[in-house]
Amino acid sequence: MKRHVIKVLGNEWSHKALILLIFVIIMGIFEPRFFLPGNIRSILLAISIYGIMSCGMLVVIITGGIDLCIGSTAALGACVLTMTYVNNGQTNGFFFIGLISAVLICLLLGLFHGILVAYLKLPPFVVTLATQYLIFGIVATITGGNYITPRPGGAYYWISNARLFDIPMPIVWFALFAAVFAFILSYTSFGKRCYFAGGNRFAAEIVGINTKRFTLISYMIASLMACIGGIVLVSLNMQVFATTASGYEGKVLTAMVVGGISLMGGKGGIPGVIFGALFVGIVNNALILLNVPSEFQTLVQGVIIIAAIAFNMLAHSQSTKTINRISGGMVRRHE
């Protein structure tokens, strides 16, 4: 019982869950439409896209890096798939050819990032920020600045618009990838070494972990998941354009910070990704329902990031104090 009390009172997640619950209750009071099934589905659909991208970003951040290029990578993958599909009769065969081409190109992009960061020692922030603008320029050139809209039907349409037990496929994809990454990071040697490499790179290298290889692989994973997220997005919207997925890197990073994932590396997990994505999705939905102007929504996002950083630091400090206080009392009673 005492151990249970320590676990509950000293758990940062109990604080976060309480804040989220209070926010949801207040939102439901001021806007009854918030609890409508259609609105709940809209929230889950929105967070599923950047939730998928966040799974890949998580691996990069755990290993001590960052990828500001995931939005443009998503646009590139979506563009390659869509153009291949549309320009060749929109058959399922060319859908799969486009899908494989998009995945391979995005993996090569991740490989390029990994080489620059791991082997040439270039700052990941600068590398991925530069390629972000470069790739959006390439996508704009390929599309000619036009909207490319396939006709409904076929694998392209069903990848996001089908349902599994009446659950929209984007939500299913997010749940599937979240489960896979949770297993990899928690129960495989690869996941454990990623944490070790990000938490203490020098010590990891001393014990024989090839941190450069893990950095390289992490950027390839991030690019792969960004590509998949972009494909799910354009399949849901049934169109691709020059700025597809623009700004999604901001949503992903906000979800990371809100979820308590350390941008310094070595800390974080899929539960943080899910919580962060859910919280950001609920807040964005609330702003829309309350008719808050779009320019203020960006302002609110910045405030959320700052508040999340402060809360995570405070929650960690309070949790540590609570555990120490209860543990100290138990020790004194035992003595």
N, C-alpha and C positions, 0 to 999 in steps of 0.2 A: 504493500500500500504506500509506504513512504517513498519507495523508488518510483512508483507511479506518479505521486505528487511532484517529485523532482522533475520527472520527464515532461509532465504537462506544463508546470509553471516555468520551467527553464527552456521550453521549446519556442523558438522564434516563430514557428509556423502557427502556433496558437494565437499569437498576436496578429499575424497577418490575416488569418482566417476571420478573426473577430472584426478587424477593420473592413474586410471585404463584405462580411455579413451586414454590418451596420450601414455601409454604403448602399447595398442592395435594398435593404429595408426602407431607407430614406428615399431612394429613387422610386421604389414602388408606391410610396405614399404620395409623392409629388406628381408622378406620372404613371397612372394605372396601366397604360399600354405596355409598360416595361415587362410585365409578366405574361403577356400574350404569347402563345406558342410560336407564332410567326416571328415575333421579335427575338425570342430566345434562339430560334433557329438562325436568324440573321447574325446574331452575335457569334454563334459557334462557327458559322460559315466564314465570317470575317477573320476570326482568330486562327482558323485552320490553315490559311494560306501562309501567314507569317509564322505560325507555329511550326509548320514543316520546315521553313527556312531556318528557324531558330535552332532546330535540332543539329543542323550542320554548323551553325555559328557557335553553338555551345562547345563543340569539340575544339574549334580554333581558340576560343577564349580560355578553355581549361588548360591548353598547352601554352598559354601565355601570349597569344597573338590576337589579331582583330582583322575583320574583313569588311570593309566599307563598300565592297563591290557586289554584294549579293543581289541588290536591286537590279543593277545593270546586267549581271549574270543571268538572272531570271528572265529579263527582257531578251537577252541574246538567245537563250535556249528556246524560249517561246517563239521567237522570230524564225529561227532555223526550222523548227518543227512546222510552223504554220505555212511558211513559204514553200517548203518541200511538199507539204500536203496539198495546198491550194494550186500550185503550179503543175501538178501531175495528176489531175483528175479527181482529187479528193477520195482516193480509194484507201481501204484499210492497209493495203500493202505499203503504200507510200507514207501512211501514217507511221508505221513501225520503222520504216527507213528514216523518216524525219526524226523520230524519237531517238533512235540509236545515234544519228548524226549529232543531234542536240546534246545528248549526254556526253559523247566523245569530245566535242568541242569545249564544253564546259569543264570537263575533267582536265583537258589540256590547259585551260585557263588557270585552273587551280594548281596544276603542276608548275606553271609559269610563276604564279605568286609564291609558291613554296620554295622554288629555286632562288628567287630574288631575296626572300626573307631568311631562309635557313642557311643557304650557302654563300650568298653575296652579302649577307648581314645588312640589308637595307631595311629601314623602318617600315613595318607593316602598314602603319597608318598612311604614310606617304605613297607606298606602292599601290595599295588598293584604292586610295582616293584618286590617284592618277588614272588607273585603268577604269575606274567608274566612268569618268568623263569620256575616255577613249571609246569604251564599248557602247555607251549611249549614242555616241556619234556614229559608230558603225551601224547600229540598229536603225538610226534615223536615215542613213544612206541606203540601207537595204530596202527599207519600207518606202522610201521616197517621201517620207512625211505623211503617208496616207494610212488610213485604217484598213487593215486586211481582215475581211470577215468571211470565214468559211460558211457553207450552208449547214444547217443542223443535220445531225445523223452521223452514223459511223462511230468508230472508236474515238475520234477526236471529241465528239460531243458527249459520249457516254462516260468518258473518264472522270468527268466532274458532275454531270447532270443525271447520272443513274443514281439509284438508291439501293441500299442494302438493309433489309428489314425496316424500310421507310426512313432510313438515316441517309442524308445526302453524302455522296462519296467523298467530298473534300474532308468532312469530319472523320470519316472512316480512315482515309489516308493518314491524317494527322495522328489519330489514335494508334494506328499500326506502326508508324515510324517512331512515335514516342515510346512505344513498348519495346521496339527493337533497340533503340539507342539507350534506353534505360537498362536493358539487359547487357549491352556491350560495355557501357561505362561502369556498371556495378559488378559484373560477374566474369569479365574476361581480363586476361593479362594486358591486352591492348589498352582497355579503359583505365586500369590501375596505373599503367605506365604513363598514360597521358596526364593523369593527375600528378604523378611524381615529377614528370618533366616540367609541368607548368608551375608546380609549387616550389621546387628547388632544382633548377636546371643544372647547377654546378654539381650538386650531390648526385643527381640522376646520371650525369656523365661519368662520375667517379665509379659508380656501381655497374657501369657498362651499358647503360641505356643510350641508344643512338637518338638523341633529341632532335637532330636535324631530320632524320627520317620521319619521326612522329610529327614534326612541324609540316613537312612536305605532305604527308598523308592527310593531316587535318585540313589543309587548304583545299585539297582535292575533294574531301568529303563535303566541305562547306559549299564549294561550287556545284557539286552534284545535287545537294539538297536545294540550293537556290534554283537550279535548273528545273527540278521536279516541282517546286513551289510555283515557278513561273508558268509551267505547263498546266498545272491544275488551275491557276488563275485565268489563263486565256481560254481554257476549255469551259470554265464557268461563265465567262463573259462572252465567249464566242467571237473574240476579235483581238487583234494585236496591233499596237501602234508604237511610235517612236519612244514614248515615255512610259510604256508598260512597266509596272512594278516600281516606278520612280518613287522614292521616299520610303520604300519598305525596309531599307536598312535602318532607318530611324525607328520604325515600329519594332523591329527585332531587338535593337539595342535597348529601347525603353523596356521591353518585356524582360530582357536579361537583367537590367538593373533593378526593376521592380521585384523580380523573382529572387533577388538576393545573390545573384551570381557575380563573383568577384571578377572585375575586368583586369585584375592583376594576374589572374591565372591560378590554377590549382584548386579551385573551389566552385561548386555548383553542380546541378544535376537536372534531370528531366522534370522532377516536381517543381523546381523553380521556373523552368520554361513554361510549364502549364499554368502555374499560378500567375506569372507575369503576363502571359498572353491573355489569360482570362480577365485579369484586372484591367489591362489596357483596352481590351475589347469592350468591356462593360462601360468604362469611362467614355470612350469614343461614342458608343451607342447612346449613352445618356446625354451627351452634348448635342447629338443630332435630334433626339426626341425633344429636348428643351429648346430647340431652334437657336442654339448658340452660333453666331457667325463663324465661318470657316477660319478666318484669320485669328480668332480667339482660341480655336481648338489647338492650333500649334503652340500658342502661349501656354495653354493648360498642360500640354504634353511636356514642355520644358519644366514647368512647376512640378509635375509628377516625378520627373527624373531627380530633381534636387531633393524633393521630399522623400523619395524612396531611398536615396543614398543616406540621408540623415536618419531615417527610420531604421534602416538596416544596421547602422552603426549603434544607434541607441538600443535597439532590440538585442543585439549581440552583447552589449555591455550589461543590460539589465538581466539577460538570461544567465550570464556568467555570475553576476552578483547573487541572483536567486539560488543558483545551484550551490555556490560557496556558502551562503548563509544557512541553507537547509542542511547541507552536508556537515557544516561545522557544528550545528546544533545536535545532529545525530552522533557525531564523534564525542561531544562533551557528555551527552547522556550515557553513552556506552562506557565512558571512563568513570 
